[in-house]
């Protein structure tokens, strides 16, 4: 007979509490969040004219006098239930910019739209998955005495995939500085696109905004070598955005040419450092540009939205490319369960982050993501809806909308903790599993019903 663990005994204790049912209701409301935030306080909604109380809520009668709310962490490695919710929101955000909906007109589907992938350059040879890793005709070695090739066969999930053939030859400095400047590369990339589009139409570059508007949504994906690739949906609209048709010269072919030209020509230079010099950073040579048009055999709207939503919930640790939390000291890096290659990139971030010339890049603050900073998903203002709007719509659907017109809310809340006890975590995990199972059954039923005549 299996002995009870500490979590088992704690779960039994919680189940015997008088307010256990109400506590379960709170956990269900959070979707089984693995690290919920605990709040204490109250909200009073009054009529603005009469002062009458329209609604009153307090945590005084709740279990432990606290309310559990979602942590809202997008990373599945941190909180799977919240990451699934974030993935769904991302899917609808991207999909609205492709098909319409969420106050975006359906006419966006007829606009010039591309799905593009911009890659990082090579910083050195790494092991690849496949039948033959890096076959070479001779047993040539680098200046450090290591073989330049590898005739081995690696599975995609092998730890060696993405690791340098020669650690000393690999440009770790260029890798982390490229990550730190990737956001600036993207900004200059979109500016160059607008300039090319204006020039191709015979317009002054400064006049582009008077004729068209470039909208996009992009997501960063870590590769096994620890380098980021950028996947993006790019759409050409009229001057006012999604409600306005683009000019007649704005075609998918012209947009694709703008992407290729901009990716090939832009460059970002790093601050000069005595030990590093000044690096010229560019996009990698591999560039993928596809027209989003099912009729022409391109990727479909739903497939693109699902693809981006999948990657936005992945933490750096899931790809073997980093950690999910910032470091407070250099010693934290050695505790990360990562490959030597990844830890070397983290140490490089920490080392360069201590140099005055690189202070603005905040490399130490972003050492856990190998120097890449910023949000995993970024979109232009006019692309589609926002996460805030999606959350508000969901709250309204659940009856948690803002106070009605003519009323005022007096909300007084304070943070009192987070997370679960061992037993509570055990119960919450079971609730999260049941909720996901119910959603999967509902999806299957919905698909089956849609397939029926």
N, C-alpha and C positions, 0 to 999 in steps of 0.2 A: 504494500500500500504506500502510495506516494506521500511523503511528509509535506505538511503545509509550509509554504514559503512565507516570508514577511509580507509580500504583496497579497497572498491569499488571505492571511489573517487580517490585513488592513481592509481588504475588500469585504470580508464578512462583517467587520466592525461598521463600515459605512452602510452596508445593507440593513443593519439593525437600527440605524438612526431613525428617529421619528419623521424627519423631513426627507427621507431618502427619495421618495417619489418626486418631490419637487426638485431635488438635486439632479435626478436623472433627466427631468424636463429641461433643465438648464444645459446639461451636457448635450442633449439632442439638439437644442437650439444652436449650439456652437458647431454642430456637425461632428461631434466627437473630437474637437480640436485637442491636439496632444500637449499644447502649452498655453492654455487660456489665460487671459488677463483677469485678475480679480479686482472689482471695483466696489466701492461703498459710497452711498449717497442717496440723493433723491431728485425727482423732477416734479415740479408743480406747474400745471398749465392753467392760466387764469384768463377770463374774458377781459380784454383790454379796457372796456368801458365800465362794466359793473364790478369787476374784481372777483366775480364768482369763480370758484374752482371748477374747472372742466375736467381735469384729470390729475390724479396724484399717484405717484409711485415712489416707494422707498424700499431699500434693502433691509430694513429693520426686521421684517418677518421672513426673510430669505434664509436658507441654510447657511450658518456661519455669518449671517448678516452681510452677505456679499453677493454680487452678481458676476457670473462668468460670461466673458465675451471672447470672440475669436482673436487669436494672435495675428491673423491675416498674413502670415509668412508665406511667400510664394514658393519657397523651396520644398520639394517633396521630401528631401532628406531631413528637414527640420520639422515639418508638419504636413503629413500627407493629406488630411482632410481639407485644410486651408489651401494647399497647393492645387487640389482638384477644383475648388471654387475659383481660384485665380485663373486656372487654365481655361475654365468655362467662360469667364469674363473676357479673357484674351481672345478666345475663339470668336465670340460675338463682336468684340471691338474690331478685329481684323475683317471679319465677314461683312460687317456693316459697310466698311469702306470698299468692299468688292461687289456686294449685291444690293446694298441699300438696307434700310431699316434703321431703327433707333434714331429717327429724325433725319436720316440720310436718304435722299431720293434714290429710287431704283434705277434711275438713268445712269448712275455711275458705272453700271455694268457695261455700258456701251462706250466708255471712255478708253483712251489708250492706257493700258495697264501692263506692267512688267513684274515678273518675279526674278530678282537678281541675287547673286551670291558674290560677295567680294571677299577675297582671301588675304591672309597674312603672307608676307614673303617667306622665303626659306632662310632659316637662321643656321642651318646645318643639316646633314643627313641623319634621318632617324629610321628606326626599324618600322617596317610596314606589314600589315596583315596580308595574307595571300599565300599562294603556292610557293612562290619564291620571293623572299624579302627584297634584297638588292643584289642581284647576280652581277658579278664582274668577271671579265675575261681573264684577269690575272690576279695574283695575290698581292696587289699593290697595297701599300700602307701609307698612312698619313705621316706627318712630321713627328707625331708622338708615338709611332710604332704600332698603331692600331689599323686593322683591315678597313679598307674603304668600301668593302662590299659585304653582303651577308646572303649566303645561298640557302638559308633556313626557310622553313615553312611555319608561319605563325597564325594562330587563330586570333580573331578580332578581340577577344577578351583577355589575351595573354598580357601579362604585366610588362613584357619587353616592348610591346607595340607602342610607338611614340617616343621611345628612349633614344638618345643620340648614339650613333655608332662610335663617336669619339666625344666624350664630355669636354675635353680641352679645346677641340676645334669648334664646338657649338658656340654661337654668339648669344650668350645669355643676356648680356647688356643690351644689345640691339633688340632682343625679344621683349624685355620688360619696358624699354623706352618706346617701342612701337605700340605696345598695349596702352601706355600712358597717353600717347598722342593719337590713339585711334578715333576718339571723339572729334578732335580737330581735323583729322583726315576726312571724316564723314562730312563735317560742315563745309570744308573746302570742296569736297566732291559735289555736294548739292549746289553750291554757288557756281562751280564750273559748268554743271549741267544747264543751269538757267542761262548762263552766258552763251553756251553752244546753241541752245534752242533759239535764243534771240538772234544770234548771228545767222543761223540757217534760215530764218524767216526774213532776213534783211532788216532787222530792227537794231536800234542801238541797244547795247547790253542793259543800260539803265531803264529801258522802256519795257522789259519783259513783264514786269508786274502790272502793266497797263493792258496786257493782252492775254495772259494766262497765269496759272498758278500750279506749282508743283507740290503734290501731297505724297506722303509716304508713311509707312510703319516698318520699323526694322527691329530685328532681334539678334542678339549676339549668341553664338554657339561655340563652345570650347571643343577643340579637336584633341585627339589623344596626345599630341605633342605639346599640349598646353597653350596653343595659339588660338586666338579667336577668329572665327569667320563671321561675316555679317550677311544675314538673309533679309531681304527687304521687298516690300510691295511698293512700287512707284506708280503713281497715277497722275495724269495731266488733266487739269480742270480749266474752266474759264476763270475770269478775274475774281469772281466772288466765291470760288470754291466749288463744292460738290453740286450746288444748285445751278451752276452755269456751265454750258457746253464750251469745250476748248475751241480755239480758232481752227479753221480748216487746215492750216499747215501743221497742226499738232497731231501727227499720226504715231502709231506704235513704232514704225520703222525709224522715224526721226527721233523719237524718245530713246530707242535702243542705241542709235548712233551717239546720242548725247552721253549715255551711260558709258559706252566704250571709250569715247574720247576723253571724258573727264577722269575715268579710272586710270587711264594711261599717262596722263600729263601732270596731275597734281602731285605736290611734294610738300612735306612738313619738315622743318629743320629743328633739331633739338637745341637747347641752350649749350653754349660751348663749355666744355670741361677739360681741364688740363690732362686728366687721365683718360678721357673718352674721346675728346675732340668734338666736332659738330657732325651729327649724323643726319643724313637725308633719308627720310622715311617715306615709303610709297606703299600702294597696294601690291599684293602678290600678282604674279603673271597669270594665274588661273582666275578666269572671270566667266561666270555663267549668266546669260541673259535670256529669259524665256517670256514670250508673250502669253499673258493669261487669257486664253480664248479656247474653250473646249472644241469649238468648231474647227479650229486650225490644228488640233492635236496638242495644244499646250496644256499646262497644268490647270486643273479646275479650281473654281473659287473656294469650294468647301475643302478641297485637299490642301490648298495653300494656307487657309485659316487654321486647319487642324495641325499642319506642320509647324507653324509658328507657335501655336498654343502649346505644343508638346515641349518645345525647347525652352519656353519662358519659365517653366516651373523647375527646371533642372538647376541644382546648385553646382558650384564648381567642384565640390567633392565627388559628385556622382560621375563626373567625366574623368576623374583622376587628375584634375587640373587645378586643384586648390582646396581651400577650406571655406566653410560657410560663415565664419565669424572673423572679425579683425583681430590682429595680434596686439598684445600690450607690451611685449618684449621680444627680443630675438630668440630667447629660449623657447618661446611658444612654438616656433617653427619646427624645432626638432621633435616635438610631440605630435605633429600632424602625421596621420597614417597615409603618407604619400610616397611616390617614387623618389629616388635620389635626384632625378632630373627636375621634378617639380620643387623639391626643397631647395635646390640650387637656385632656381628662379626666384623663390621667396627670399632667400638670403641676399640675392643680387638686388632685389627691391629694397631690402632693409639697408644694405650698404650704400646704394646710390641715394636713397632717401635722406641719408645723413649729410650729403654734400649741399652746400648753400645754393649752388647753381640749379639744383633740381628740387628745391623746396616747393615751388609752385605746382609740381606734379604730384605731390603728396603720396610718394611711392610707399612710405611705411604704412600709411593708413590703408592702402590698397594692396599690401603685400599678400594678403590671403587670396586675392583674385589675380595674382601674378602681374600686378600693375594696371590691369584693366579697371577703369573707373567709370561710374555712371550706371544708369539703369540698364537692365537686360533688354527691356522693350522700350523703344522711344518712337513717338509718332509726331507728325506735324499737326498743328492745331486744327486744320481744316480736313484732316483725313477722315475722321469719323467721330463717334461718341467718345466719352471718357470713362475711366474706371469709376470716378465719383458718380457720374450719371447712372451707370449700371448698378452701383450699390444702392443709390437712392431709389431706383426703380424696383429693386428687389425688396427693399425695406417697405415701400408702399404696398407691394403685393402681399407682404406678410403682416400688413396692418401696423407698421412701425414708421409711418410717414411723419413729416414735420407738422408742428402745430397748425391747426386750421387758421385761415385769415381772420383777423380781428382778435387774435389771442396772443399771449406772450408766455414763454416758458422760463421758469426759474430753475436751472439745473445746477446742482452742486454735487460734484463727484470727485473722488480721490482714489489714487492707485494704492492698493494694499498688498499686492503680491501677484504671483503668476505660477503656472504649472500645476501639476497634480501630485498627490501623494502616491506611493507605489500601488496601493489598492485602487485608488481612483483612476490611475493611468490604465490599470488592467480593465476596469469596467468601461472606461471611455474608448479603449481600443476595440472592445467588443461592439459597442454602440456604433462606432465609425464603420466597422466591418459590415454590420447589419444595414446601415444606411446606404453604403455603397452597393451592397447586394440588391437592395430594393430598387436603387436607381438603375442598375444594370437590367433587372427584370423589366422595369418600366420601359427602358430603351428598346429591349427586344420586343415587347408587346407593341410598342409604337411602330417599330419597323415592320412587324408582321401585319399590323392593321393597315399600314400604308401600302403594303404589297397586295392587299386584297382588292378585288374589283369593287 
